[in-house]
Amino acid sequence: MSLDPEEVTSLVRPYARTGGRTTSDYDLALEALVSTSELGLDRNALGQPEHQSIASLCQDVRSVAEVAALLSVPLGVARVLVGDMAALGLLVVHPTASAQTGQPDVAFLERVLDGLRRL
């Protein structure tokens, strides 16, 4: 049985977007909230097509999990791409309630869970 070339591409492509990396220098939790920075709004500063897509999505504050779901990429790929963009100053990482108080924000976690269920 041979695979259709499109099927093979769809299996490999997400990790090809990260250069095969599964981690980023910028550690992000799946519930981390991000938004596009002023620099990220400049289309000339966005070299990769994936960066352009993420910058467009994150004009509204989004979680890393939401970015993964909306781009239909694995969570690990989204974490690497978003982390790279944050390190370049293209995205702003917002503190979450859990980062401030040590306790998770239940309403936010429910929204993330709802988003994951929609996958």
N, C-alpha and C positions, 0 to 999 in steps of 0.2 A: 504494500500500500504506500503510495507516495502522497506527500502533502502538497497542497496547492501553494505556490510561492507567496500568495497573499497571506495564507495562514502562518507560514514560517516567519514572514516579516512582522506580523502582528504579535507573535510570541517573543521575538527578539527585540523589537524596536524600543519598548520602554526603557530597558537598561542600556541600550545604545545611546539614548538621550543623555545619560549620565556618564558616558564614557566607561560603563561597566562598574562604576562606583556604587556601593550600597550605603555609604555613610557620607555625611558632609562635615566640614570643619565646624559648622554652626549647628549645635545640638538643638533640635526642636521636638517638642512633644506633639502628638497628633492633635491635641486641643489648642495648640498655640495659635493665637490670633495674629494675622498679618494684613497689612494694607500696602498699597503702592505708595512709594515715597515720591517727592517732587522729582528726583532724578529718574525714578522709574516711569514717570509720565512722559519723559523725553524719548520718543521712539528711536532716536539715534543712539541712545545709551543701551538699547536692548539688542544685543547681537543675535541671540538664538531665537528661533521661532517659538520655542517653549517659553522663553522669558517674556515674549510679547503676549502670549496667551495668558500667562499667570498675571502679568501686570494689568491686563484688561480685566480679568476676573476680580482682582484684589483692589479695584477702585472702591469697592465696598469691602468692609472688613470681613475676612473669611478665616476659617480654621484651616490648618494644613489638611485635615481629613476632608473638608469640603473641596479644597483644591484638587485633591486626588480623585474624589468622586466626580467632580464636574469635568475633569480632563480625561476621565476613564483610564487612569494609570494606577499602578500599585502604590500603596501608601509610602513604601520605601523610596520610590522614584520621586514622588512629590516632595518628600522630606529633603532629599538631596537637592532638587532643583530650587525649592523655596529657600533652603539654607544657603545655597550658593548666591542666590539673589540678595538675601539679607546681608551676607558678608560683603557684597559689592555695593550695598547701600541702595539697592533698587526697591527693596521692601522694608517696611518698618515692622518689627515684632513688638506687639503690645503685651503688657503684663496681664496675666489672667488672674482671676480671683484666687485660684489655688496658689499662685506664685506670691501673692500679697499676704494671704492669711494662712497658707498651709493646708487649707480645706478646698476641695473642689466645688465649683459653682454648679449646683444641681441643675438649674435651668439650662445652663450651657451644655452640660453633659447630655441632657435629654435631647437637645437640638442635634448634637453630634450623633447620638444613637439613632434618632429619626432619619438623619441623612444617610447613615450607614445602612439602615434597613431598606432605604430606597434604591440601594445599589442592586 
